[in-house]
Amino acid sequence: MPIPEPRKGEKESEYISRCMHVVGKEEKRDRALAICYRKYRERKNK
């Protein structure tokens, strides 16, 4: 499952919504949210 990368300047809520459209199709909601939040925070901390 390809997890989308956060775009430059993209707000957290925008990214989570976009990510959930992709990841939410293959994972349960709680797990998909955790994956998306982790990906966003990893990118933000780089």
Secondary structure, DSSP 8 states (H G I E B T S, - for coil): -------TT--HHHHHHHHHHHHTTTS-HHHHHHHHHHHHHHHHT-
